[in-house]
Amino acid sequence: MKVVLKYGTQGLPVEIEPTPGFQGVITPSEPGPLADPAGAVARSLARPIRSRPLAEIARGRGSACVVISDITRPVPNPVLLGPILRTLEEAGVPRERTLILVATGMHRPSTPEERERLVGREVLDRYRVVDHRSRAAEDLVEVGRLDGDVPVWINRHYVEAECKVLTGFIEPHMWAGYSGGRKSLLPGISGLETLQHMHGPEMVAHPGTVYGKLDGNPFHEAGLRVLGMVGADFVVNVTLDTSKRVTGVFSGDPVEAHREGCSFLARHCVREVDGPLDFIVTTNAGAPLDCNLYQTVKGMTGAAPVVKPGGDILIASRCPEGAGSAEYRRILEMVDTPRAFLDRLMRREFFVPDQWCAQETYQVVVERNVWIHTEGLAPEELERFHLRPVADVAQGIRDLLARHGPHARWAVVPDGPMVILRLAGNR
């Protein structure tokens, strides 16, 4: 049978031969895409979830800040921005005092070409579009404290705006449970000091910071506290299918609309496996998420809960940007052995930005073998990072079947972390 793995923009066809222990191709269910997503967004602004209409909220406000996701997220920003900006302008918010803020978190700033792709030429010509800079002290304002003594730094443009609108899309997330909602603020437009706390070793290792969990998740709960400190007037979140088409719009109260969107998505993306697998074949959901090794940890951690200790994860991730940032490469080069690295992290012997993705990676690697098929890193680089290169996915599957035996339990997950995998009975 042929399976097309999400890989880059084109996909990666792989011929596989089902064996007695093959558990199948595991995919999310697909709610029908909306025929008129921009119209659905416009209607949601007028009839929101547990909120007054956006036009009513914006009336009389002298300025606005609309937060959007950066280039690593496949949010259909032009579809969202058209109705939002039109509503703000019709409500009397001056166009020249409406800012579009790109929530980069700690990612690199967008290039001019990416900025045009993010919002469209017309919006770029008519509105000011600014990247968040988590390391720029002059762009940040302290709005409160987390856990007693951790300062919460938020982008000044957002804090000073009179009308605050968050946008984004809801997908499974390895720490926050689901993206969207409060995540536009934390980490989206937070300062480095705040993010260092949120991405600290204890937070990353906490059993509650996992895919698909909100209640009892300290990352999610910290995001809600930050939302309470700085405020948000309105949220516009969407869900997408595996072809990146809009399947739902959830606008209104930043907490309630987001939670309703998460519940909708969970019905389609959570999949249970009736017992641990010997190995799994997965992806990092294709472009834009499989842009580098830094992001690829999401596919690894998404697969790990259903693979037995000592088992194998084979992941296809194109990684055209290689490992990722210079800081991330630096932290990977520091790893002598995965276990020793994790022990040093927990002892807080050092702190390097981006270490959290390395921590997640090696929390998987110490218990399972991770094999990677990629064009963006050389085999010797992967081996230096304690990962195992795979030149051909089909041959990699045959090799894993030879290792685990013809009755090995295995599965294929073409959409990677867009599916939340759980063992039956686990919540």
N, C-alpha and C positions, 0 to 999 in steps of 0.2 A: 504494500500500500504506500501511497505517496502522502507525505505530510509537509506542509509549507510552514516552516518556522518563521516567526517574526524576527527579521534580521535586516538592519538598515531600512531603506525605503522600499526595496524590491522583494524582500523575503528570501528564504533559503529552502528550496525543495529538497527533501530527503526521502529516499526509498527505504522503508523499514519492513522487516518480516516479523509479524506477530509470532510469539512463542507461547507455550502453555501458561507462563506466568505473566504475560502481558496484561496490564490493567487498563489499557486503552489510551486514547487521546483525550486529555482532560481540558475542556474549554469552558469559558463562561457562557451562560445563555445570553441570547441577544434580544433585548427588547427592541421593537421596531424603531428606526431612526425617525425623528420628527420631520414632517414634510416641509415645515416652514419654521426653522429654528429661530430666526430673527423675530418673526411674528410671535413665537412662543415667549421669547425674552420680553418683548414689549408688553405682552399681556400679563406676564408675571410681575412686571414693575407696577402695573395698575392694580393687580389682585394678588398681593404677596402673601406669604405665610407668616401669620401672627405679627403683622406690622402694618403701619399706615403705608399707602402708596408712596413710591419714591418722589413723585411730583409734589405731593403734599409735604413730605419731609424737607425737600430742597427749597421750598418757597420761602423767600426772605433771607436765604443764606448768601453771603457775599463771596464765598470761594468754595471750591470743592477739590478733593483729591480722590482719584480713582486708582486703586491698586490692581495691577495685572501681574500674571506670572511671567517668568523669563523664558528664554528660548529653549530651555530643556524640557518644557512642559507643552503638550500639544493642545493648549487651550485655544478655541476658536475666537481669539480676541476681537477681530472685526465684527463677528456676529453679536458679541456682547456689547461692544463699545458703541455701535451705532445707536441702538435704542436708549442706552444709558446717557450718552452725551446729549442726544436730542431732548430727552426728558429734563436733564439739568438745565439746558439752555432755555427751554420753554418755560421752566419754573422761575427763570430770572437770574440764574447763576451766570455771571459774565464768562464768556468763552476764554478770555485772556486770563481769567483767574481760576480756571479749571486745569489741574495738573494730572497727567497720567504718570504714575510712579511704578516702575518696573521692580518687582520684588525679587531681587537677585539673591537674597540671603547672603551667603559668602561666595557665591559663584562669581565668575568674572563678569565685567560689564558687557552689555550688548554692543556689537559693531553697528555702524550705520546701516548696513544691509540687513542685519537681523532686526533692527528697530523698525525698519519698513515692513518686514515680514510679520512682525508682532502686531502692528496696529493698522497697516495699510497706508498707502501714500496720502490719501485724502486727510486722514486723521493726523498724520505726521505733519502735514503742511498747515493744519489749522490749530493744533494744540501743542502745548509744551509737553515733551516726553522726557523723563529723567530716570536714570538708573539709581537704585539705592546703593549706597556705599557703606558697608558695615564697619570699615576701618577709618572713616572720615569723621573725626570728632565734631567738626563744625556742622555736620549734617544731622547730629543726634541730640535728643533731649531725654533726660532721665525722667521717667513717669512713675516710678515706684520701685519696690524691692520684691524679689522672690526669695522664698526660704530664709527670710530674715535679713540677709546681708548681701544678696546678689542684686546689683543695680539693673534695672530694666531700661535699656536705651532703645529708643524708637526714632525713626526718621522724622526730622523736624518738619518737613513739608506736610507730612500726614498729621502730625500733632497740631499744627497751626491751622489746618484747613477747617472751615466751618461745617462742611458736609463731607462725610467720610464714607466711601463705598469700597467694599472688598469684592473682588471677582476671582474666579478660578474654576478648577474642575475637581471633582471628587473621584479619587482612585484609591486602591489599597496603598497603605504606606507602612514601611517597616518599623517606624517608631511611633508615629502619631495615630496609628490605627487606620485612619483615612486622611487623605489630603483635603484641602479646601477649608472654608470657614476661617477659624482662628489661625490657621497655618500661614495665611497671607501676612499676618503680623509677626508671628514667631514660628519659623525663623525669617520669613520673607523680608521684613523691613526692620529687623532688630540689629543692634550693635554687636561688635565682636565679643565684648566682655560678657554680655548676656548669652550669646550663642555658645561660648566656651563652657558655661555652666550647663546649658541645655544639652550639650553634646559631650558632657563629661563621662568618664568611664563608668561611674555608678549608674547614670541614667541609661547609657547604652546597654549595660548588662542587666538592667532591671527586668524581671520576668513579665511585667505588665506592658513594656514598650514593644508591642508586636503588631503584626498585621491584623486588622479587623477588630481591634479592641478599643473601646472608648472608656467605659466605666472602669475605674481602677488603673487607668493608664496615666502615669505621672507626667508624661510629655503632653498629652492632651489636656490634662488638668492645669498644667502651667500655662498653656496657651489660653485657656479660658480665663485665668487670673489676669493675664496681660490684656486680654480683650476688655475685662472689667476696668482695668486701670486707664487705658487710653481711649476706649470707646470705639464704636463703629455704628453708623446709622443704618446701614443696609448691606446685604450680601447678595451677590448674583453668582451662584454656582451651577455648573452643568455636569451631567454624566455623559460619557462617550462610549460607543461600542468599539470593537476591536479594529474597525476601519476609521476610527476617530470622528465618527458622525455623532451629532447630539441626540441623546436618547431621553433626556429629562432636564428640566430647568427648575431650580430651587432658589427662589428669591424671597427676601424679606428679613426677618429677624436673624441676626448673625449666628445665633446658637440654634434656634429651633429649625430654621430652614436648612442649615447644614446637617443637623441630625436626621431630618426627614430624607435628605438626599443620601446619607449614609445607609439608612434602612432600605431605601429603594435599591441601592447598588448591591447590598449584601445579599438580597434575594437572587441576584444574578451571578455573583462572582465567588461565593463561598462554595467549595467543593470538598467532600469528605472522602477519604481513602480508608478502606476497612482494616488495614494493617500496614505496618512499616514496609517500605520498598527497599529493595537491594540497591537500585539505582534509578535515576530520573534523568530525562533529557528535557531541557528547558531553555529559556531565552531571557533577554532583558527587555522584551516587549517591542523590539525594533526601534526605529527612529521616532522621536529624537532621544529617547531614553538610553539607547545603547551607544551613546556618543563616546564614552570612555570607560576605563576600568573602574574609576571612582563610582560611577552610577551603577555599574554591573553588580555591585554588592546586593542590589535590590533583588535581582533574580536569584542569587545564591541563597539569601536568607529566606526568600519566599518558598524555595523548594525544601530547605533543610528540615522543617518540622515533620515531614512524612518519609524522610530517608533515615534508615537505621544507622546508629553509630557504626563507623567502619565502612559504611556504604559510599556510594559515588554520586556526584552531581556533575552532569555534563551540560555546559551552558554555551549557547551560541550568542555572541555579542560582538558587533562589528568594530566598535571602538575606533572610529576614524581620528579621534583626538588623542589616541594612545592611552597612557595611564590617567591623564587628567592634569591638574595643576602641578606646578613645580613643587609646591608644599606637599602634595600627596605623594609624588614620586620620592621626595625626600624621606617621608615617613616609611614608605615601603622599603627603601634602601636600608633603613635602620633595623629591619626585622632579621634577627639572627635565627631564631626558631619561633614558630607561632606561639608556643606555650610560654617561652621566656618573655616574648614581647608583651603578651597579655598580662603576665605577672608584673612586669615593670610599669605597665599602664595603671594597674590597680594600686600600685604603690606610689603613683603620681611622681615618678622620677623625672618626668619631662612633660611638656605640653607643646604640641605642634598642631596648628590648625589643620583640619582634615584627618586627624588621627582617628576620629570616630568611625569613618568608613573602613579604615584598616582594622580597627577593633572588631567591627561586625564581620569583616571578611575572615579574620583569623579565629573568631569564635566558631565559625563554620568549619574552617580548615582543620582545627585541632581534633575534630570528631569525625570528619568526612573528607574524602578526597574530592577536590574540585578540578575538573577538566574544562578547558576553555578552547573553543573554536573562535578565532578572531583574525581579522586582517590588520589590526592596528598595533599589535605588539609582536615582536619577534619571539620565537620559542624560548630562546635563552633568557629573554626578559621575564617571561612568565615563570620559568623555572627559578630564576633568581628571587622572584616574589613568592615562592613556595606554592605555585599553581602549576598545573600540568597541561601542556599544549596538546591540541588535537587538530591535525591537519584536515581530516575528513570525518564528518559527523557519523555517516553510515558505518565507516570502519571503526569509529570509536564505540558505537553500539555493539558491533560484533565482538570487539575486544572485551567489553564489559560483560557480555553474555558468556564469553569464554572464561572470564574470571569467576563469575557468580554461578555459572552452571545453566543448563537449558531451561530449568524451572524457576529461574530467578524472577522475582516480582519487580516489574518496572513499568514506567509510564512515560508518556510524552506530553509536555505542556507547552504548546506553541506560543501562547501569549504571556508566558513567564509570570511576573509579579502582578499582572492584571487579574490573576486567579488567586484567591486565598485558599491555601491547602491546609486541611486539618485531618488528623486521625479521627476516625469515628469515635464519638463519645467525648472528645476534647472540646472545650469552649474557651 
